Amino acid sequence: MTEAVSPPPAAEPYEPPPSRTDVPEPGGDHDRDRDGDRVTAADVRDGAAVTLAVGVAGVVLGLLWAWLAPRVQYVSNGEAVFLRDTESEARIGADGVFFLLSLGLGVLSAAAVFLWRRRGGVPLVVGLAIGSVFASLVGWRLGVWLGPTRDLAAAAVAAGKGVPFAAPLQLLAHGVLLVWPMAAVAVHLGLTALWSPRDPSPEAPPHP
């Protein structure tokens, strides 16, 4: 008897593997999103504009500080100059006024920069920080210049013996010069994190 021999199975036609649709093509949306994170010349110009505008705002700080800061009173006996009231808190009050003014101006400058450019960015933050430091220095020196004269001997002679006169403005705690930049950067970053435009979420790749 002869055995039955079954024919070999027919070969299946070759099908190429499905192409991957999740691999980004050069010049596609992925590259465009990556390019959008780069710092452009326009971003640098915006940061420089913020630095200049905030720095000039230091004039406002100087004017307000010279106007609102309490005055320390000195008196002369004809030979030396003394504090009129040794228990006066006016010297500390000048630092407190500078602190509050810097804090308020820091919040205002951060809000103004955010409303001008809601997208934020590193150049804006850097410009805001540098401009705020410069504004604090301008406000400090301008307030001292606008306040009473720093020549106590001449002021005592002009006032006369036993007549109180105002002492020059001064900062006892120079750390308050950092209040404006710290408040401005913190508030700007908070506003950007809460209300800046969100990037669209990437679409899921289609299933094969």
Residue frames as a rotation matrix with the C-alpha (Angstrom) as fourth column:
MET 1
0.588 0.809 0.000 0.00
0.809 -0.588 0.000 0.00
0.000 0.000 -1.000 0.00
THR 2
-0.388 -0.671 0.632 1.23
0.643 -0.689 -0.335 3.47
0.660 0.276 0.699 -0.76
GLU 3
-0.286 0.229 -0.930 1.08
0.833 -0.420 -0.360 6.22
-0.473 -0.878 -0.070 1.93
ALA 4
0.609 0.556 0.566 -0.89
0.740 -0.656 -0.151 9.36
0.287 0.511 -0.810 1.21
VAL 5
-0.516 -0.812 -0.272 1.41
0.848 -0.529 -0.028 12.34
-0.121 -0.245 0.962 0.98
SER 6
0.596 0.733 -0.329 -0.17
0.694 -0.676 -0.248 15.73
-0.404 -0.081 -0.911 1.81
PRO 7
0.297 -0.481 0.825 0.98
0.682 -0.498 -0.536 18.66
0.669 0.721 0.180 -0.28
PRO 8
-0.610 -0.575 -0.546 3.08
0.792 -0.453 -0.409 21.36
-0.012 -0.682 0.731 1.51
PRO 9
0.334 0.781 -0.528 1.13
0.735 -0.566 -0.372 24.41
-0.590 -0.264 -0.763 2.70
ALA 10
0.398 -0.110 0.911 1.06
0.749 -0.534 -0.392 27.31
0.530 0.838 -0.131 0.37
ALA 11
-0.599 -0.700 -0.390 3.33
0.801 -0.515 -0.306 30.15
0.014 -0.495 0.869 1.33
GLU 12
0.469 0.765 -0.441 1.52
0.769 -0.599 -0.222 33.21
-0.434 -0.235 -0.869 2.63
PRO 13
0.437 -0.288 0.852 2.08
0.582 -0.632 -0.512 36.43
0.686 0.720 -0.108 0.73
TYR 14
-0.431 -0.713 -0.553 4.67
0.900 -0.292 -0.325 38.74
0.070 -0.638 0.767 2.35
GLU 15
0.690 0.626 0.363 3.27
0.545 -0.780 0.308 41.87
0.476 -0.015 -0.879 3.95
PRO 16
-0.348 -0.841 0.414 5.60
0.283 -0.515 -0.809 44.74
0.894 -0.164 0.417 4.85
PRO 17
-0.422 0.164 -0.891 5.51
0.905 0.015 -0.426 45.80
-0.056 -0.986 -0.155 8.52
PRO 18
0.639 0.722 0.266 3.20
0.724 -0.681 0.108 48.71
0.259 0.124 -0.958 9.24
SER 19
-0.272 -0.730 0.627 4.93
0.425 -0.675 -0.603 52.05
0.863 0.102 0.494 9.22
ARG 20
-0.258 0.118 -0.959 5.23
0.956 -0.114 -0.271 53.76
-0.141 -0.986 -0.083 12.60
THR 21
0.259 0.470 0.844 3.18
0.590 -0.768 0.247 56.90
0.764 0.434 -0.477 12.73
ASP 22
0.928 0.135 -0.346 4.51
0.368 -0.460 0.808 57.97
-0.050 -0.877 -0.477 16.11
VAL 23
-0.058 -0.995 -0.076 8.02
0.890 -0.086 0.447 58.72
-0.452 -0.042 0.891 14.82
PRO 24
0.599 0.319 -0.735 8.28
0.084 -0.937 -0.339 62.47
-0.797 0.142 -0.588 14.16
GLU 25
0.507 -0.391 0.768 9.45
0.854 0.111 -0.508 63.48
0.114 0.914 0.391 10.75
PRO 26
-0.557 -0.759 -0.338 12.12
0.768 -0.625 0.139 66.13
-0.317 -0.182 0.931 10.34
GLY 27
-0.959 0.172 0.224 10.52
-0.065 -0.906 0.418 69.54
0.275 0.386 0.881 10.31
GLY 28
-0.225 0.937 -0.269 7.29
0.558 0.350 0.753 68.21
0.799 0.019 -0.601 11.86
ASP 29
0.625 0.591 0.510 5.31
-0.076 -0.604 0.794 69.45
0.777 -0.535 -0.332 14.83
HIS 30
0.758 -0.373 -0.534 7.81
0.650 0.378 0.659 68.00
-0.044 -0.847 0.529 17.29
ASP 31
-0.315 -0.926 0.207 10.62
0.939 -0.336 -0.075 70.10
0.139 0.171 0.976 15.87
ARG 32
-0.144 0.314 0.938 8.42
0.198 -0.920 0.338 73.16
0.970 0.234 0.070 15.84
ASP 33
0.883 0.463 -0.073 7.55
0.137 -0.106 0.985 72.68
0.448 -0.880 -0.157 19.51
ARG 34
0.386 -0.822 -0.419 11.23
0.897 0.228 0.379 72.27
-0.216 -0.522 0.825 20.34
ASP 35
-0.463 -0.540 0.703 12.08
0.714 -0.697 -0.065 75.44
0.525 0.472 0.708 18.45
GLY 36
0.362 0.700 0.615 9.38
0.154 -0.696 0.701 77.30
0.919 -0.159 -0.360 20.36
ASP 37
0.861 -0.078 -0.502 11.30
0.508 0.088 0.857 76.75
-0.023 -0.993 0.116 23.61
ARG 38
-0.130 -0.980 0.149 14.39
0.980 -0.149 -0.131 78.50
0.150 0.129 0.980 22.33
VAL 39
0.200 0.077 -0.977 15.24
0.463 -0.886 0.025 82.07
-0.863 -0.458 -0.213 23.30
THR 40
0.326 0.008 0.945 14.80
0.930 -0.181 -0.319 84.34
0.169 0.983 -0.067 20.32
ALA 41
-0.728 -0.608 0.316 16.06
0.581 -0.793 -0.186 87.84
0.364 0.048 0.930 19.62
ALA 42
-0.084 0.791 0.606 12.58
-0.114 -0.612 0.783 89.19
0.990 -0.003 0.141 20.35
ASP 43
0.706 0.301 -0.641 12.67
0.531 0.373 0.760 87.57
0.469 -0.877 0.103 23.80
VAL 44
-0.236 -0.875 -0.423 16.02
0.972 -0.208 -0.111 89.23
0.009 -0.438 0.899 24.53
ARG 45
-0.696 0.031 0.718 14.64
0.187 -0.957 0.223 92.61
0.693 0.289 0.660 23.43
ASP 46
0.415 0.904 0.103 11.63
0.027 -0.125 0.992 92.16
0.909 -0.409 -0.076 25.70
GLY 47
0.497 -0.296 -0.816 13.91
0.853 0.341 0.396 91.33
0.161 -0.892 0.422 28.62
ALA 48
-0.635 -0.769 0.076 16.03
0.754 -0.638 -0.158 94.42
0.170 -0.043 0.985 27.97
ALA 49
-0.347 0.598 0.722 12.90
-0.024 -0.776 0.631 96.59
0.937 0.201 0.284 27.78
VAL 50
0.690 0.590 -0.420 11.72
0.354 0.232 0.906 95.21
0.632 -0.773 -0.049 31.13
THR 51
0.010 -0.784 -0.620 15.11
0.999 0.027 -0.018 95.93
0.031 -0.620 0.784 32.70
LEU 52
-0.797 -0.345 0.496 15.04
0.410 -0.912 0.024 99.53
0.444 0.222 0.868 31.52
ALA 53
-0.037 0.883 0.467 11.41
-0.089 -0.468 0.879 100.21
0.995 -0.009 0.096 32.46
VAL 54
0.717 0.300 -0.630 11.64
0.531 0.351 0.771 98.69
0.452 -0.887 0.092 35.93
GLY 55
-0.242 -0.896 -0.371 14.97
0.966 -0.186 -0.180 100.39
0.092 -0.402 0.911 36.60
VAL 56
-0.692 0.047 0.721 13.52
0.130 -0.974 0.188 103.79
0.711 0.223 0.667 35.78
ALA 57
0.399 0.917 -0.032 10.64
0.129 -0.021 0.991 103.06
0.908 -0.399 -0.127 38.18
GLY 58
-0.064 -0.505 -0.861 13.20
0.961 0.203 -0.190 103.32
0.270 -0.839 0.472 40.98
VAL 59
-0.815 -0.158 0.558 12.71
0.112 -0.987 -0.116 107.08
0.569 -0.032 0.822 40.75
VAL 60
0.185 0.960 0.210 9.19
-0.277 -0.154 0.949 106.56
0.943 -0.234 0.237 42.13
LEU 61
0.491 -0.071 -0.868 10.62
0.712 0.607 0.353 104.63
0.502 -0.791 0.349 45.07
GLY 62
-0.567 -0.804 -0.179 13.08
0.777 -0.451 -0.439 107.40
0.272 -0.388 0.881 45.85
LEU 63
-0.607 0.403 0.685 10.44
-0.215 -0.913 0.347 110.12
0.765 0.064 0.641 45.71
LEU 64
0.478 0.867 -0.139 7.99
-0.129 0.225 0.966 108.23
0.869 -0.444 0.219 47.91
TRP 65
0.267 -0.438 -0.858 10.64
0.867 0.497 0.017 107.25
0.419 -0.749 0.513 50.43
ALA 66
-0.788 -0.596 0.153 11.92
0.494 -0.762 -0.418 110.81
0.366 -0.254 0.895 50.80
TRP 67
-0.405 0.722 0.561 8.33
-0.420 -0.692 0.587 111.99
0.812 0.002 0.583 51.27
LEU 68
0.558 0.809 -0.182 6.96
-0.289 0.396 0.872 109.31
0.777 -0.434 0.455 53.61
ALA 69
0.001 -0.614 -0.789 9.95
0.629 0.614 -0.477 108.26
0.778 -0.496 0.387 55.72
PRO 70
0.914 0.301 -0.273 9.92
0.393 -0.488 0.779 109.57
0.101 -0.820 -0.564 59.31
ARG 71
0.371 -0.777 0.508 12.60
-0.107 -0.580 -0.808 112.06
0.922 0.246 -0.298 60.22
VAL 72
0.261 -0.433 -0.863 15.17
0.940 0.316 0.126 111.64
0.218 -0.844 0.489 62.96
GLN 73
0.858 0.104 0.502 15.65
0.030 -0.988 0.153 114.85
0.512 -0.117 -0.851 64.97
TYR 74
-0.055 -0.922 -0.382 19.09
0.908 0.113 -0.403 116.09
0.415 -0.369 0.832 66.03
VAL 75
0.955 0.260 0.145 19.95
0.178 -0.888 0.423 119.01
0.239 -0.378 -0.894 68.27
SER 76
0.042 -0.993 0.109 23.17
0.583 -0.064 -0.810 120.90
0.811 0.097 0.577 68.86
ASN 77
0.699 0.112 -0.706 24.51
0.691 -0.357 0.628 122.42
-0.182 -0.927 -0.327 72.05
GLY 78
0.905 -0.381 -0.188 26.95
-0.414 -0.891 -0.184 124.57
-0.097 0.245 -0.965 70.14
GLU 79
-0.064 -0.986 0.151 29.80
-0.902 0.122 0.414 122.08
-0.427 -0.110 -0.898 70.47
ALA 80
-0.961 -0.193 0.199 28.37
-0.114 0.929 0.351 118.69
-0.253 0.315 -0.915 69.45
VAL 81
-0.309 0.866 -0.393 25.31
-0.838 -0.053 0.543 117.15
0.450 0.497 0.743 67.83
PHE 82
-0.904 0.089 0.417 23.03
-0.213 0.754 -0.621 114.75
-0.370 -0.650 -0.663 69.72
LEU 83
-0.621 0.781 -0.063 19.87
0.467 0.434 0.770 112.82
0.629 0.449 -0.634 69.08
ARG 84
-0.488 0.522 0.700 16.90
-0.648 -0.754 0.109 114.79
0.584 -0.400 0.706 70.34
ASP 85
0.484 0.665 0.570 15.07
-0.863 0.469 0.186 111.62
-0.144 -0.582 0.801 71.40
THR 86
-0.569 -0.822 -0.020 17.31
-0.819 0.564 0.108 108.63
-0.078 0.078 -0.994 72.06
GLU 87
-0.584 0.426 0.691 14.28
0.036 0.864 -0.502 106.33
-0.811 -0.269 -0.520 72.22
SER 88
0.140 0.650 -0.747 12.84
-0.784 -0.388 -0.484 107.41
-0.604 0.654 0.455 68.88
GLU 89
-0.020 -0.042 0.999 12.03
0.322 0.946 0.047 104.67
-0.946 0.323 -0.005 66.37
ALA 90
0.682 0.317 -0.658 12.24
-0.411 -0.578 -0.705 107.01
-0.604 0.752 -0.264 63.39
ARG 91
-0.279 -0.863 -0.421 15.49
-0.901 0.084 0.426 105.46
-0.332 0.498 -0.801 62.16
ILE 92
-0.791 0.084 0.606 13.94
0.130 0.991 0.031 102.00
-0.598 0.103 -0.795 62.09
GLY 93
0.241 0.968 -0.069 10.78
0.201 -0.119 -0.972 103.51
-0.949 0.221 -0.224 60.61
ALA 94
0.167 -0.254 -0.953 12.73
-0.851 -0.525 -0.009 104.72
-0.498 0.812 -0.304 57.58
ASP 95
-0.875 -0.482 -0.029 13.78
-0.447 0.784 0.431 101.14
-0.185 0.390 -0.902 56.87
GLY 96
-0.504 0.760 0.411 10.19
0.392 0.624 -0.676 99.96
-0.770 -0.179 -0.612 57.35
VAL 97
0.412 0.641 -0.647 8.83
-0.296 -0.578 -0.761 102.51
-0.862 0.505 -0.048 54.88
PHE 98
-0.264 -0.588 -0.765 11.45
-0.943 -0.011 0.334 101.51
-0.204 0.809 -0.551 52.33
PHE 99
-0.917 -0.057 0.396 10.53
-0.057 0.998 0.011 97.85
-0.396 -0.013 -0.918 52.86
LEU 100
-0.087 0.979 0.182 6.80
0.365 0.201 -0.909 98.41
-0.927 -0.013 -0.376 52.33
LEU 101
0.403 0.195 -0.894 7.30
-0.626 -0.654 -0.425 100.64
-0.668 0.731 -0.141 49.30
SER 102
-0.585 -0.694 -0.420 9.68
-0.796 0.389 0.465 98.12
-0.159 0.606 -0.780 47.71
LEU 103
-0.764 0.355 0.539 7.25
0.208 0.926 -0.315 95.29
-0.611 -0.128 -0.781 48.38
GLY 104
0.273 0.946 -0.176 4.34
0.140 -0.220 -0.965 97.13
-0.952 0.239 -0.192 46.79
LEU 105
0.296 -0.225 -0.928 6.35
-0.850 -0.505 -0.149 98.25
-0.435 0.833 -0.341 43.76
GLY 106
-0.798 -0.591 0.119 7.69
-0.497 0.757 0.424 94.73
-0.341 0.279 -0.898 43.33
VAL 107
-0.370 0.754 0.543 4.18
0.448 0.657 -0.606 93.32
-0.814 0.020 -0.581 43.14
LEU 108
0.544 0.615 -0.571 3.05
-0.156 -0.595 -0.788 96.06
-0.825 0.518 -0.228 40.73
SER 109
-0.104 -0.660 -0.744 6.04
-0.929 -0.202 0.309 95.64
-0.355 0.724 -0.592 38.42
ALA 110
-0.874 -0.190 0.447 5.57
-0.096 0.970 0.224 91.86
-0.476 0.153 -0.866 38.31
ALA 111
0.016 0.963 0.270 1.87
0.460 0.232 -0.857 92.23
-0.888 0.138 -0.439 37.46
ALA 112
0.488 0.144 -0.861 2.65
-0.525 -0.740 -0.421 94.81
-0.698 0.657 -0.285 34.76
VAL 113
-0.538 -0.752 -0.382 5.26
-0.790 0.292 0.538 92.57
-0.293 0.591 -0.751 33.11
PHE 114
-0.737 0.316 0.597 2.90
0.262 0.948 -0.179 89.59
-0.623 0.025 -0.782 33.23
LEU 115
0.354 0.927 -0.123 0.04
0.254 -0.222 -0.942 91.55
-0.900 0.302 -0.314 31.64
TRP 116
0.256 -0.331 -0.908 2.40
-0.804 -0.595 -0.010 92.78
-0.537 0.732 -0.419 28.93
ARG 117
-0.266 -0.376 -0.888 3.79
-0.775 0.631 -0.035 89.32
0.574 0.678 -0.459 28.06
ARG 118
0.504 0.603 0.618 1.68
-0.857 0.438 0.272 86.52
-0.107 -0.666 0.738 29.48
ARG 119
0.793 -0.172 -0.585 3.80
-0.119 0.897 -0.426 83.77
0.598 0.407 0.691 27.98
GLY 120
0.841 -0.516 0.166 6.64
-0.189 0.007 0.982 84.56
-0.508 -0.857 -0.092 30.38
GLY 121
0.772 -0.636 -0.002 10.10
0.284 0.348 -0.893 83.24
0.569 0.689 0.450 29.59
VAL 122
0.312 -0.754 -0.578 13.60
0.944 0.176 0.279 83.32
-0.109 -0.632 0.767 31.02
PRO 123
-0.558 -0.586 0.588 14.59
0.653 -0.747 -0.125 86.70
0.512 0.314 0.799 29.49
LEU 124
0.208 0.703 0.680 11.58
-0.046 -0.687 0.725 88.40
0.977 -0.182 -0.110 31.10
VAL 125
0.889 0.116 -0.443 12.39
0.402 0.264 0.877 86.97
0.219 -0.957 0.188 34.53
VAL 126
-0.032 -0.981 -0.190 16.07
0.998 -0.042 0.048 87.90
-0.055 -0.188 0.981 34.24
GLY 127
-0.472 -0.099 0.876 15.20
0.407 -0.906 0.117 91.39
0.782 0.412 0.467 33.03
LEU 128
0.582 0.760 0.289 12.72
0.008 -0.361 0.933 91.83
0.813 -0.540 -0.216 35.87
ALA 129
0.706 -0.366 -0.606 15.28
0.707 0.327 0.627 90.73
-0.031 -0.871 0.489 38.47
ILE 130
-0.372 -0.919 0.134 18.08
0.925 -0.379 -0.035 92.96
0.083 0.111 0.990 37.15
GLY 131
-0.297 0.332 0.895 15.78
0.223 -0.887 0.404 95.94
0.928 0.320 0.189 36.70
SER 132
0.763 0.636 -0.110 14.41
0.219 -0.095 0.971 95.52
0.608 -0.765 -0.212 40.22
VAL 133
0.304 -0.748 -0.590 17.87
0.934 0.111 0.340 95.49
-0.189 -0.654 0.732 41.78
PHE 134
-0.647 -0.544 0.535 18.79
0.677 -0.732 0.073 98.62
0.352 0.409 0.842 39.85
ALA 135
0.104 0.781 0.616 15.50
0.145 -0.625 0.767 100.27
0.984 0.009 -0.178 40.85
SER 136
0.780 0.155 -0.607 16.16
0.595 0.116 0.795 99.60
0.193 -0.981 -0.002 44.53
LEU 137
-0.197 -0.936 -0.293 19.61
0.951 -0.255 0.177 101.17
-0.240 -0.244 0.940 44.27
VAL 138
-0.583 0.045 0.811 18.22
0.427 -0.832 0.353 104.18
0.691 0.553 0.466 42.41
GLY 139
0.483 0.857 0.176 15.44
0.233 -0.320 0.918 104.65
0.844 -0.403 -0.354 44.97
TRP 140
0.553 -0.350 -0.756 17.88
0.828 0.134 0.544 104.42
-0.089 -0.927 0.364 47.87
ARG 141
-0.512 -0.857 -0.052 20.41
0.841 -0.513 0.173 106.92
-0.176 0.045 0.983 46.52
LEU 142
-0.447 0.404 0.798 17.74
0.332 -0.753 0.567 109.29
0.831 0.519 0.202 45.23
GLY 143
0.647 0.731 -0.217 15.91
0.448 -0.134 0.884 109.30
0.617 -0.669 -0.415 48.55
VAL 144
0.225 -0.661 -0.716 19.13
0.908 -0.125 0.401 110.08
-0.354 -0.740 0.572 50.42
TRP 145
-0.728 -0.544 0.418 19.90
0.674 -0.679 0.291 112.88
0.125 0.493 0.861 47.95
LEU 146
-0.178 0.757 0.629 16.40
0.230 -0.589 0.774 114.39
0.957 0.282 -0.069 48.22
GLY 147
0.576 0.414 -0.705 16.35
0.736 0.113 0.668 114.15
0.357 -0.903 -0.240 52.02
PRO 148
0.974 -0.210 -0.090 18.04
-0.124 -0.818 0.561 116.48
-0.191 -0.535 -0.823 54.51
THR 149
0.488 -0.858 -0.156 21.69
-0.636 -0.228 -0.737 117.33
0.597 0.459 -0.658 54.04
ARG 150
0.722 -0.312 -0.617 24.28
0.463 0.881 0.096 114.82
0.514 -0.355 0.781 55.16
ASP 151
-0.414 -0.852 0.321 26.53
0.300 -0.461 -0.835 117.58
0.859 -0.250 0.446 56.52
LEU 152
0.352 0.611 -0.709 25.44
0.849 0.110 0.517 117.57
0.394 -0.784 -0.480 60.18
ALA 153
-0.413 -0.579 -0.703 27.83
0.815 -0.579 -0.001 120.33
-0.406 -0.573 0.712 61.17
ALA 154
-0.965 0.078 0.249 26.46
0.084 -0.810 0.581 122.72
0.246 0.581 0.775 58.56
ALA 155
-0.110 0.993 -0.052 22.87
0.339 0.086 0.937 121.77
0.934 0.085 -0.346 59.42
ALA 156
0.165 0.125 -0.978 23.52
0.985 0.029 0.170 122.40
0.049 -0.992 -0.118 63.13
VAL 157
-0.779 -0.492 -0.389 25.01
0.502 -0.861 0.083 125.81
-0.376 -0.131 0.917 62.41
ALA 158
-0.792 0.529 0.304 22.07
0.003 -0.495 0.869 126.70
0.610 0.689 0.391 60.18
ALA 159
0.137 0.902 -0.410 19.52
0.566 0.269 0.779 125.56
0.813 -0.338 -0.474 62.77
GLY 160
0.033 -0.184 0.982 21.19
-0.588 -0.799 -0.130 127.22
0.809 -0.573 -0.135 65.73
LYS 161
-0.888 -0.460 -0.025 21.94
-0.218 0.467 -0.857 126.13
0.406 -0.755 -0.514 69.28
GLY 162
-0.797 0.551 0.248 19.21
-0.093 0.294 -0.951 124.08
-0.597 -0.781 -0.183 70.90
VAL 163
0.051 0.824 -0.565 17.02
-0.882 -0.228 -0.412 124.05
-0.468 0.520 0.715 67.75
PRO 164
0.042 -0.010 0.999 16.07
0.102 0.995 0.006 120.58
-0.994 0.102 0.043 66.44
PHE 165
-0.008 -0.043 -0.999 16.86
-0.957 -0.289 0.020 119.75
-0.289 0.956 -0.039 62.83
ALA 166
0.878 0.464 0.118 16.24
-0.396 0.843 -0.363 116.70
-0.268 0.272 0.924 60.62
ALA 167
-0.119 -0.909 0.400 18.93
-0.350 0.416 0.839 114.09
-0.929 -0.041 -0.368 60.16
PRO 168
-0.409 -0.070 -0.910 19.71
-0.912 0.044 0.407 112.69
0.011 0.997 -0.082 56.70
LEU 169
0.732 0.680 0.028 17.88
-0.674 0.730 -0.117 109.63
-0.100 0.066 0.993 55.46
GLN 170
-0.456 -0.859 -0.234 19.75
-0.873 0.482 -0.069 106.34
0.172 0.173 -0.970 55.72
LEU 171
0.605 0.551 -0.575 19.14
-0.454 0.832 0.318 102.62
0.654 0.069 0.754 55.58
LEU 172
0.107 -0.540 0.835 20.27
-0.953 0.184 0.241 100.70
-0.284 -0.821 -0.495 58.63
ALA 173
0.010 -0.021 1.000 19.45
0.002 1.000 0.021 97.30
-1.000 0.002 0.010 57.10
HIS 174
-0.424 -0.260 -0.867 20.75
-0.793 -0.357 0.495 97.12
-0.438 0.897 -0.055 53.55
GLY 175
-0.883 0.131 0.451 18.98
0.234 0.955 0.182 93.79
-0.407 0.266 -0.874 53.07
VAL 176
0.095 0.980 -0.177 15.78
0.238 -0.195 -0.952 95.69
-0.967 0.049 -0.251 52.27
LEU 177
-0.250 -0.246 -0.937 17.36
-0.786 -0.514 0.345 96.50
-0.566 0.822 -0.065 48.91
LEU 178
-0.982 -0.140 -0.124 16.52
-0.185 0.813 0.552 92.91
0.024 0.565 -0.825 47.89
VAL 179
-0.447 0.879 0.166 12.83
0.089 0.228 -0.969 93.18
-0.890 -0.419 -0.181 48.75
TRP 180
0.197 0.542 -0.817 11.80
-0.757 -0.445 -0.478 94.57
-0.623 0.713 0.323 45.35
PRO 181
-0.386 -0.345 -0.856 13.60
-0.871 0.442 0.215 91.96
0.304 0.828 -0.471 43.20
MET 182
-0.994 0.005 0.108 12.55
-0.037 0.922 -0.384 89.07
-0.102 -0.386 -0.917 45.41
ALA 183
-0.269 0.963 -0.019 8.90
-0.024 -0.027 -0.999 90.12
-0.963 -0.269 0.030 45.47
ALA 184
0.098 0.303 -0.948 8.84
-0.896 -0.388 -0.217 90.88
-0.433 0.870 0.234 41.73
VAL 185
-0.647 -0.413 -0.641 10.33
-0.680 0.692 0.241 87.54
0.344 0.592 -0.729 40.68
ALA 186
-0.932 0.306 0.195 8.20
0.123 0.772 -0.623 85.51
-0.342 -0.557 -0.757 43.09
VAL 187
-0.077 0.966 -0.248 4.93
-0.197 -0.259 -0.946 87.18
-0.977 -0.024 0.210 42.06
HIS 188
-0.013 0.040 -0.999 5.75
-0.983 -0.185 0.006 86.99
-0.185 0.982 0.042 38.34
LEU 189
-0.871 -0.336 -0.359 6.57
-0.405 0.905 0.133 83.29
0.280 0.261 -0.924 38.53
GLY 190
-0.725 0.662 0.192 3.37
0.195 0.464 -0.864 82.67
-0.661 -0.589 -0.466 40.46
LEU 191
0.118 0.787 -0.605 1.24
-0.534 -0.464 -0.707 84.54
-0.837 0.407 0.365 37.94
THR 192
-0.289 -0.302 -0.908 2.92
-0.950 0.206 0.234 82.74
0.116 0.931 -0.347 35.06
ALA 193
-0.993 -0.120 -0.005 2.35
-0.118 0.979 -0.165 79.36
0.025 -0.163 -0.986 36.65
LEU 194
-0.505 0.861 0.053 -1.33
0.237 0.197 -0.951 80.07
-0.830 -0.468 -0.304 37.29
TRP 195
0.464 0.848 -0.257 -2.51
0.109 -0.342 -0.933 82.01
-0.879 0.405 -0.251 34.25
SER 196
-0.446 -0.627 -0.639 0.01
-0.623 -0.295 0.724 81.73
-0.642 0.721 -0.259 31.44
PRO 197
0.415 0.601 -0.683 -1.23
-0.909 0.305 -0.284 80.17
0.038 0.739 0.673 28.15
ARG 198
0.187 -0.276 0.943 -0.97
-0.348 0.879 0.326 76.39
-0.919 -0.389 0.068 28.21
ASP 199
-0.675 -0.451 -0.584 0.66
-0.719 0.224 0.658 74.40
-0.165 0.864 -0.475 25.40
PRO 200
0.398 0.858 -0.324 -1.78
-0.901 0.433 0.040 72.06
0.175 0.276 0.945 23.62
SER 201
0.134 -0.308 0.942 -1.49
-0.509 0.794 0.332 68.46
-0.850 -0.524 -0.050 24.75
PRO 202
-0.711 -0.457 -0.534 0.04
-0.687 0.291 0.666 66.13
-0.148 0.841 -0.521 22.13
GLU 203
0.384 0.885 -0.262 -2.40
-0.922 0.384 -0.052 63.91
0.055 0.261 0.964 20.29
ALA 204
0.115 -0.290 0.950 -2.19
-0.389 0.867 0.311 60.18
-0.914 -0.405 -0.013 20.92
PRO 205
-0.731 -0.433 -0.527 -0.74
-0.646 0.189 0.740 58.18
-0.221 0.881 -0.418 17.99
PRO 206
0.298 0.896 -0.328 -3.34
-0.950 0.313 -0.006 56.20
0.098 0.314 0.945 16.03
HIS 207
0.073 -0.200 0.977 -3.50
-0.439 0.873 0.212 52.48
-0.895 -0.444 -0.024 16.76
PRO 208
-0.781 -0.407 -0.474 -2.25
-0.599 0.270 0.754 50.21
-0.179 0.872 -0.455 13.93
